[in-house]
Amino acid sequence: MNQTPIALLLLCAALSPAPARCAPPSAAAKVAGETGRKAWDAQVDAFYDAWFPLHPTAATAAGLHTWDAQLENYTAEGRAAQSAVLKAAEARLTAADLNGLHATARHDQQLLLNGIRAERLELEEIKGWEHNPGFYPGLASDAVWKLMSRTFATPEDRLRSVVARERLLPQLLESGRANLKTPPRIFTEVAIQQLPGLRAFFADDLPAAFKTVTDAKLLADFKAANAAVGTALKAYQAFLEKEVLPVSTGTFALGAETFRRKLQLEEMVDVPLDRLLELGLADLRRNQDELKRVAARIDPKATVAQVLARASQDHPPADQVLKTFQDQLEGARAFLRDHQLMTVPSGPLPLVRETPPFMRALTLASMDTPGPFETAKEAYFHVTLPESGWPRAKAEDFMAGLNRPMVQNVVVHEAYPGHYLQYLWVNWVPVSKARKLGGCGTNVEGWAHYGEQLMVEEGYAAEPRLRLGQLQDALLRDARFVAAIRMHTGGMTLDEARTFFVREGFQLEVIADMEAKRGASDPMYLVYTLGKLEILKLREDYRKKRGEAFTLKGFHDAFLSHGPVPIKVIRMEMLGSAEPVL
């Protein structure tokens, strides 16, 4: 039975003055609307039916397993095929007739078109496939990880798909050897840093994941394919060290115009960059002032750095870190329910695991949730631990970043009410296919970062020491905001970025180094603070609109019901106007 989308019902309630109701459509309008909706849905399906065969790893991640035995093709012919599909889809979707359909369909049309144009910008102009040596081993690991990490089929069936993809991986790496041209040195250095862990992943972790398989022929095929991948990765690493590193003289900076276009297409944010920088710096100063105030409450005679240094020493032993994270999950979930902050859909707690080796260079913690169409529902909360071969001093510096106040805040960000709860909502409410597959950073990361501040506002981290963790993370995201703009449009160097994270973001040097490297290759990691500021603005505007009827639970449920789309779209659907987003 067809149901009116929850997002539409909420929009109807938000835009109608009480006690009026949205008028029911006539019978003729219903028939016309249903026919138009089916035609539009067919257009969306046709786009993805053409797109997923060229992006089989993305299909696997989404929970669509038709293309599990295939792999992306980044030869000249493969790139030409991608461009052709994108251009044809852009023309068809632009010309689609949406007359008579609800505004949400037109918003979905814009989401798809923006996604296509953003991909074309990346493929045809930014050209990460030409400038980032880590692009190819990253895709290789992701293609196999998505098959091994979830039990959507028997181990035997999944291993057959692994073998099929592994047989294609040497050619993928060969494409990298053919395509790479004068990449930025930092991109090559990071790729070289990650490759030993990636080779260990294929040599050790991947076979261990399929240790229950007993089919002798299948195991022999896997052994051969896996050995070939190991050989290809070793050769690729030598290629980077001997041939690519000496000629890695390119720049990582996108430039102001490309940065602006990328931000507009991916996030629907067209605020001038100088204004964005002002907003980011203002949030940085607010959080710095609050950090100083909280530090003074803890010890009025100590400097902020001294208070933070003492707090950083309060961390669990390395072998207890994962358990410490797992133990925090239920408390965060219960707080949301007890304080009626939002609806918490049912679902098991995510499983806390160590970050896979190929992901460790650029992340401290992350949430790996199933795709929106996945039948296997395991969700993994990845936490990075010190490497076994690190010197003791380096390992201790790293563990300082896993202090107990930070652990609590990371749990809020990654799980409740952050990424995991948002994933539960996407699977709970009937949002469109375009919305299930078309999330954006300012919504997803902005929501998780907003959740950190929300929990503090509502008393979750009332003890000053715990407030330190939230503020230090807020300053980390503020520093990302400023560094992203300055690194990619203003000439900030890696060394200057490292210094900025330490001095202005109050981060440890080991974290600052990781963040500067990430900023070089991830120009959109300003989305955390940018999205938080957009949500706070939306919350205040929604409060004014609803008046005495406003509740935090009502606002949060309304926000989450629209799916992980750009906040500009949610403003239109909750308020009737997109402006001003900030």
N, C-alpha and C positions, 0 to 999 in steps of 0.2 A: 504494500500500500504506500502511495506517495505521501510524504510528510512535508509540511512547510518547514524549511530550514530554520533552526534555532536563531541563526544570525538575522534572518528576515523578521522573525517574530520580535526580537529585541529591538530591531530598528524601528519597527512599527510602533512599539511602545514608547521608544525614546522620542520620536518625532511628533507624536500626536498629543495635543493638549488634553489633560484629563477634564471630563470623563469621556472624551470622544474615543471612538474605536476606528480602526482601519476598515473602510467599507469593503465588503466581500466583492470579488469580481463577478461580472455576469457570466452566464453559461458560455456565451460565445467567446468572451474574453478568455475564459479558462481554456477552451479548446485551442484557440489561437496561441495562447501562452504555452500550453503543453507542446504543441507542434513546433513552435519556435525554440523551446528549450531542448527538445530532442535533436533538432537540427544543429543547435549550438554544441550540445554534448557530443554529437557525432564529429563536429569539427575538432573539438579538443581531443577526442579519441584518435582521430586521424593523425593529428600532430604527433602524439606520443607513439603511435604505431610506426611512424617514420623515424622518430628521434631515438627510441630505445635501441633499435638494432645497431646504431652507430655509437651508442653509449651503454654497452652491456653491463659494465660494472655499476653504473648508476641504476640500471634496472634491477640487478641483484640487491642493491642496497634498498631499493624501494619495496622489495618483497615480490617482485615479478621475475619468475625464474625461467622464462622461455629462452633467454639468451645466456644462460649460465655457462655454456661451453664456448662462448665467443669472447673476443677481446677488442678493445678500441684499436683503431688503425691510424697511426700518425705519419704514414708515408705521405708523399705529395698527393697520391691518388685518394688516400683516406681523408686528408684535410679538404680536398676539393669536394668530396662527397658530402662532408659535413656542411660546408658552405652552401652547397646546392640545396640541401634539405632545409637549412635555415632560411635562405632567401625565398624559397617557394612557400614555406609555412608563413613567413612574414607577410607575403602578398595575400595569401588566402585568408589569414586571420584579420588583416586590415580591412578586407572587403566584406567580411562576414556581416550579415544583416541581423542586427539585434533589436530591431524595432519591436516594441510590445513586451520585451523582456524586462525583468526587474533590473535595477541599477547594479546589483551584485554581479550580473552576467557581464555588464560592460566593464566593471572593475576587473573581473577575471580575464577579459580580453586584454586589458592593459597590462595585467600581470604577465600573461604569456608573451605579449609583444616585447615588453621590457626584458624578459628573460632571454628571448631570442636575440635581441639587439645587444644585450650584455655579453652573450656568448660570442656573437660575431665580433664585438670589440676585442674580446680576449683572443679569439682565434686568428683574426685578420690584422689586428693592429698591435696589441700588447705582445702577443706571440710568446707566451710562457714556454711552449714547446720548442722554441728556438733559443731562449735565453736562460732557462732554468734546468741545470743538469739533474736536479732532484725530481723533476717532473716524471721521468720515466721509471725509476725505481719506486717512487711513491705510488704510481698507478699500478705497477706490478704487485706490490705488497697489498694494496687495497683490493685488487681483483681477487686475490686468493683469500685474504682475510675475511671478506664478506661471505665466502663459501664455507670456511672452516668454523666460523665463530657462532653460527646459529643452526639449530637442529630442525630446519624446515623440511628435510628429507633424511633418508637413512644415511649412515656414514658412507656406505658403498656408493650410493647415487651422488652424494656430494663430492666424494673423492674422484669419481669419473669426471665430474665437471672441473675439478682442480687439475687433473691430468690434461684435459683438453685445453685449459687456459695456459698451463705451464708450457705446453708444446708451442704456444704462440709467443711466450714471453721473450725468448732470445731475439725474435724479429722485432719486438717492441724496443728492446735495448739497442738493436742495430739502427732503428729509426732515430733514436737519440744521437747515436754517433754520427749519423748523416745530417741531422738537422741543427745541431748546436753550433752557435756562432758567437764568439766573444761574450760569454755571459759575465755578469758581475762576479767579482772574485768571491764575495761572501756566499753567493748561491753555490758556487763550486765547492767551497770549503764545507758548507753545511751538508751537501750531498755526500762528500767524502767522509764526513764525521758519522753520517747515518748508515753508510753501507755495511760496515762490519756487523752492526746489530741486525740489519736486514738479512745479511747472509746467514747469520746464526738463526734467525727466524725460519728461514727455509730449511736449514740443515737440521734443526733440533725441534722447534715448536710445531712446525707443520706435520712432520711424521708422528709426533706424540699425540696430536689431535685426532689421528686416525688409527691409533694403536689397536682398536677393537676389530678392524677389518682383517678378514682371514682369506679372502679371495686371492689365491696365489698369482693369477694372471694380472689382476688389477694392481696388486702390490708391486709386481715386476714392472708394469707400465709406469707406475708412480715413481719407483726408484730411478728409472731411466730419465723420465721427464724432470724430476727434481734435481738430479745430478747435472743435467744440461743447464738448468736455471742457475745452479750454483756456479758452474763454469762461466756462464755468460755474465753473471754479476761480478765475479772476480775480474774478468776481462774489462768490464765497464769501469770498475774502480781504478784499474791500472790506466785505462784510457783517460779518465778524469785527472789522475795524478800526474801523468807524464805529458799528455797532449793538451788538455783543456785548461788546467790551472795556469800554465805559463801564458796563455792568451786570454785569460779572464780579466778583461779590461773594461767591460761594459758598465753602465750605470744601472742601479736598481730603481732610481726615481722615475715615476710615471710622467711627471710634468703636470702643471696645474690643469690644463684643459682635459687631458685624459682622466686625471683624478676626478675632476668635476663630472665628467660624463659617466664614469663608472659608478660614482655615488648616486647620480640621478637615476640611472637605469636599474641598479641593484636595490636601492633603498627608497627611491622616489623622494629624495631630499635634494632640493635645488637652492638651498640657502647659500649665499655667497661665502666663499672659503674664508675670507677675512672675518666675517661675522661668526662663522663656526669656530674659528680660532679664539675669538673673544669669549664665546660661551664656554669653550673648554677650559680656558685659563681661569675664568671666573669660578667654575666648579672646582678646579684644582685649588684655588685660594680658599674657598669655603671649607673644603675638606682638610686643608693644611691647618687652618685656624681651629677647626674642631679637634683635630688630632692633638694640637698643642694643649687645648683645654682639657681633654681627657687625660693626657699624660701628666698634666699638673695635678689632677685629682689623685692619680696613683702615687706620684712622688713629686711634690712641689719643688724639691731641691735638685732634682735631676733634669738633665736635658731630655728632649724628645728621643734623641738617638740612644741615650742610656736606658730609657724606659723600654724602648723597642728591643734593644739588645737583650735585656733581662727577660722580656716576654718570649723572645725567640729561643731561649734556652729551655723553655718548658715544652718539650715535644716528646712524643712517645718513642721508645726504642724502634729502630728500623724494622725489626721483625714484628712489631705490634701496630704499625701504621695502618695497614689495611683493616685490621679489626677495629681500630679506633674510629675510622671512617664509617664502617658498617654499623657500629654501635650508636652513632649519632643520627642515623636515618629515621628511626621510629620517633624520636623526640621531636624532630622538625615537622614530621607529618602530623603528629598529634597536636602540636601547637597551632597549626593552621585550622584544624577541625575544632579544637577547643575554643579558639578565639573567633570562629565564624568569619575568617578572612576570605574564603573562597570555597567553592565546592571542590572536594578532593575525590576524583573518580577512584573506584576500587582498582586494585592491581598489586602484584607482589612488589616488595622492595627490590630495587636494582642490586645486582651482585657486584661487590667491590673486588676489583682485580688489579694486578700490576699492569701498567701501560705496556703494550707490545713494544718490542725493541725498536721497530722502525718508526715509532711515533715519539720517542723520548726526547729528541734533541730540542723540540720547540714547545713542549707542553708539560705542565706540572700535574694537571688533572683534566679529565674530560668525561663526557657522558656519551655512550654509544648505544643509542636506542634503535629498535627495529624500525624498518621502513613502514610507511602507512598501510601497505598491502601485505605485510609479512604475516604468516600464520604462526611462526615461532616467536614467542614474545619475550625472550630473554633480553634484558637490558644490562649493560655493563658500565660500571662506574670505574674508570681507569685512573689510577694514581701512580705517578712516577716516583720510583725509589732511587737511592744512590746506586751507581754502578758498582759492581763487586770489585773492580780493579782500581777504583779511585783512591788517591791518597787519603789518609784519615782526615786531614784538615779540610779537604774539598768536600768530603762526604758530610762532615759535621756542618759546614757552611750550608750545604744543601738541605740538611735536616732542619736547620733553623727556619727555613721557609715552610716547614710542615709543623709549626708550633700549634698548640691546641686552639688558641683563638682563631688562627687561620683555617684549621681543619673545620671548625664549626661553620665558618663563613663559606668555605668551599662546598660543604654539604648543602647549604641553603642554595647556592648558585647552581650546582649541578643537579640537585634532586628536588627538594621541596622548599619553596614553591617554584624552583627554577626549571631546568630543561626536562627532567623526568616527568614532572607534573604536567607541563605543557604537552609533552608527547601523549600522556594519558588523555588529555582533552581532545587532541586531534583525532584520536581513535574513538572517542566517546560521542562527539557531536557530528552531525551529518554535513560536513563542509564539502565543497566541490572538489573534483579531482585536481583542478588547477591549483587550489589552495593547499591540498594535501601535499602536492609535489613542488609548490612554489614558495617555500619559506624564504625569509630574508634575515640578515644579521641584526638590524636594528630592532626587529621584533624578538627574535629568539634570544640573542645575547642581551639586548636591552631589557627584556622581561626578566631574565635571570639576575641581571645586575640591579634592576629595580627591586626585585624580591629581597636582595640583601638589605637595602635601605628600609623596605617595608617591615621586615622582621625586627629591625632595631627600633623603628618607630613604635611598634606594637609591644615592645618589651621583651623580645626573645633574647637579646644580648644586653640585659640591663647592667650586668657586672662590668665595670670599666675595662678590665683586661680583655673581655670578649669584644667590647666595642672597638678596641684597638685593631683587632683582626679585620673587622668590617671596614674601618677607615683606611687601613693600609691597602686593602684590596681596591677600595674606591679610588685611592690615589694612584694605584697601578693602572686602573682603567683611564683615569684622567691623563696620566703620562702617555698612555698609548694614543689617546685622542690627539694630544698636542704633537707627539712625535710623528704620528702617521701623516699629518698635514705638512709638518715642517720637513720630514725626510723626503716626501714625494713631491713637494711643491716649493720648498724654501731652502734646499741645499743643506739640511742638517746631516752631518756625517754619522757613521756608526759610533765613533768614539764620543761625539757630542750627545748622541742618543743615550749611550750607556751612562754618561755623566748626569744627564737629565733625569733618568730613572732613579739614580741614587740620591741626588741632591733635592730634586723637587718631588719625586714620587716616594721617597723614603724606602727604597727597595734595597735588598742585599745585592752585592756586586754580582754574585752568581746568577741571580734572577735578572738583574739589569742586562747582563750579557745575553741571556736567552731572549729577553724581550726586544732588544735592539736587533738581533738577528731575525727574529720573527717579523718585526716591523718592516724590514727591507723587502721581504717577500709577501707580506700580507698588508697591503695598504689600507684595507678596509677594517683593520682592527680598532678603529675609532668607534665602531658600532656599539660597543658596550655603553659608554657614556652618552653617546648621541641618542641611542634608543631609550635609555633611562630618562633623559631630559624630555624627550618627546612624550613618553608615557606620563611623566609627572605633569606636563602641560595639559595633556588630554584629561587626566584625572581632575585637575582643577576646573577645566572648562565643563566637564561632565557634572561636577559637583554644582556649579552655578546653574546649569540647565535643569538639573533634577531638584534642586532646592532641598526641602526637608525630606524628600523621598530618597535622597542619596544615601547609599551605604557602601562601604568598602567591598563587601561581598558582592553586591549588585554590580559594581563597577568592574571588579575582577572577572566575574563570570561573563559579563557582557564582552569584555575585551578578549578573553580566551575563546569565546564561541566563534569568533570570526576567522580563526586559523592564524598561522604564523606569517601573515602578509604585511607589507609595508604599513606603517602606522598612519600614513596619509590616507590610505584606503579605510582603515578602521575609523578615523575621524569622520570621513564622509558618511559612513554607515551608522555611527553612533550619534553624530551631531548634525549631520546634513551639510557640513562645510569642512573642507580640508584645511583651511587657513585660519590662523597661523599654526604651523606644526611646532614652532618653538617661540 
